[in-house]
Amino acid sequence: MRVLAIAPATDFRGAGLVTAFESQPLDGQRILLPVSDRAAATVERGLSERGARVDRVIAYRTVATRGEGLGERLRAGVDVAVFASPSAVEAFAAAAGEHGRRVPAAVIGPTTADAARAAGLEVLALAQPSTVEGVLAALAAAWR
């Protein structure tokens, strides 16, 4: 097995991961790519185009619940809802209904921001970079 050294990430989406591999020759390399059942093919396609043999396997499935207690908490008052994935936004919107649209969103990245806007949520804070620290910094800036 060969260890690949990749560049530090500045874009935390799939395209950023592919870019981080730019300096590595990937011809014939076998790469195991465990993903969610909802993952886009961006990484698989990008690495394959660079010559890698990518084995994409579903490692986990995203399953929404009914959101027990969500309505009660929304009625009690919420200043912001923090989202780290589009599937979390979609599950929240489905469970919260109209009540959820009154809650501003803080999101971890542009893909999650797009999902929030599509669900009718106002994006109050967009992390840059797409990390927990980025979400906290974006919230602090929004609340100043």
C-alpha positions as MATLAB code, in Angstrom:
seq = 'MRVLAIAPATDFRGAGLVTAFESQPLDGQRILLPVSDRAAATVERGLSERGARVDRVIAYRTVATRGEGLGERLRAGVDVAVFASPSAVEAFAAAAGEHGRRVPAAVIGPTTADAARAAGLEVLALAQPSTVEGVLAALAAAWR';
ca = [
       0.000    0.000    0.000;
       1.233    3.452   -0.895;
       0.488    6.433    1.344;
      -0.575    9.524   -0.565;
       0.281   12.985    0.688;
      -2.371   15.513   -0.223;
      -2.456   19.284   -0.034;
      -4.221   20.917    2.923;
      -7.896   21.434    2.192;
      -9.319   24.890    1.709;
     -12.606   23.750    0.150;
     -14.324   21.151    2.323;
     -16.759   19.939   -0.332;
     -16.195   16.958   -2.621;
     -14.592   19.114   -5.302;
     -12.097   20.377   -2.719;
     -11.095   16.840   -1.827;
     -10.464   16.046   -5.489;
      -8.377   19.213   -5.811;
      -6.298   18.192   -2.781;
      -5.169   15.118   -4.757;
      -3.937   17.175   -7.748;
      -0.252   16.721   -6.944;
      -0.523   12.929   -6.693;
      -0.282   10.503   -9.596;
      -3.390    8.339   -9.294;
      -3.077    6.127  -12.405;
      -4.008    2.600  -11.373;
      -4.342    3.428   -7.664;
      -7.266    1.659   -5.946;
      -9.196    3.934   -3.658;
     -11.952    2.802   -1.302;
     -14.579    5.507   -0.969;
     -17.079    4.818    1.844;
     -20.001    7.236    1.417;
     -23.529    8.024    2.526;
     -26.431    6.694    0.513;
     -27.067   10.326   -0.432;
     -23.519   11.272   -1.456;
     -22.993   12.941   -4.807;
     -20.608   11.277   -7.251;
     -18.242   14.288   -7.278;
     -15.294   12.625   -5.522;
     -15.677    9.294   -7.296;
     -15.900   10.973  -10.696;
     -13.005   13.362  -10.024;
     -10.614   10.654   -8.818;
     -11.638    8.289  -11.628;
     -10.953   11.007  -14.192;
      -7.430   11.263  -12.746;
      -6.881    7.534  -13.364;
      -7.778    6.003   -9.995;
      -9.875    2.849   -9.663;
     -12.496    3.951   -7.162;
     -14.540    1.426   -5.197;
     -17.538    3.381   -3.915;
     -19.467    1.619   -1.145;
     -22.450    2.770    0.878;
     -21.129    2.919    4.454;
     -24.183    4.474    6.085;
     -27.725    5.569    5.357;
     -29.386    8.794    6.368;
     -32.732    8.144    8.057;
     -35.012   10.934    9.232;
     -37.157   10.615   12.343;
     -40.439   12.337   13.159;
     -38.632   15.015   15.149;
     -40.220   14.262   18.519;
     -40.218   17.362   20.702;
     -39.274   19.674   17.842;
     -42.578   21.568   17.765;
     -42.478   22.130   21.523;
     -38.971   23.549   21.346;
     -39.822   25.785   18.412;
     -42.838   27.177   20.307;
     -40.576   27.868   23.307;
     -38.349   29.995   21.057;
     -35.142   29.324   19.183;
     -32.599   31.918   18.073;
     -30.916   29.782   15.420;
     -30.799   26.225   14.080;
     -27.340   24.909   13.152;
     -27.044   22.516   10.213;
     -24.050   20.437    9.132;
     -25.627   18.683    6.135;
     -28.350   19.118    3.534;
     -30.092   15.988    4.813;
     -30.352   17.569    8.282;
     -31.979   20.640    6.721;
     -34.444   18.489    4.783;
     -35.368   16.413    7.840;
     -35.808   19.559    9.956;
     -37.993   21.237    7.325;
     -40.173   18.134    6.976;
     -40.615   17.736   10.744;
     -40.971   21.436   11.626;
     -43.241   22.536    8.801;
     -44.154   26.222    8.751;
     -42.812   26.747   12.300;
     -39.331   25.892   11.087;
     -39.316   28.607    8.455;
     -39.275   31.258   11.169;
     -35.957   29.982   12.562;
     -32.783   31.431   11.039;
     -30.147   28.911    9.994;
     -26.406   28.703   10.569;
     -24.845   26.318    8.048;
     -21.489   24.610    7.662;
     -21.041   25.182    3.942;
     -22.462   26.325    0.626;
     -24.164   23.025   -0.223;
     -26.019   23.083    3.102;
     -26.837   26.776    2.559;
     -28.421   25.912   -0.800;
     -30.534   23.225    0.887;
     -31.594   25.648    3.625;
     -32.668   28.279    1.121;
     -34.523   25.649   -0.930;
     -36.400   24.682    2.260;
     -37.429   28.309    2.767;
     -35.021   29.049    5.615;
     -33.139   32.309    6.034;
     -29.384   31.658    6.175;
     -28.107   33.875    8.971;
     -24.551   32.498    9.068;
     -22.445   30.579    6.543;
     -19.241   29.017    7.881;
     -15.982   29.936    6.182;
     -14.132   27.647    6.384;
     -16.610   24.768    6.526;
     -15.731   23.645   10.041;
     -17.343   23.836   13.468;
     -15.045   26.748   14.245;
     -16.216   28.398   11.016;
     -19.870   28.049   12.062;
     -19.131   29.592   15.460;
     -17.197   32.485   13.904;
     -19.977   33.130   11.368;
     -22.589   33.146   14.140;
     -20.512   35.511   16.258;
     -20.164   37.865   13.290;
     -23.898   37.693   12.516;
     -24.842   38.455   16.113;
     -22.530   41.456   16.485;
];
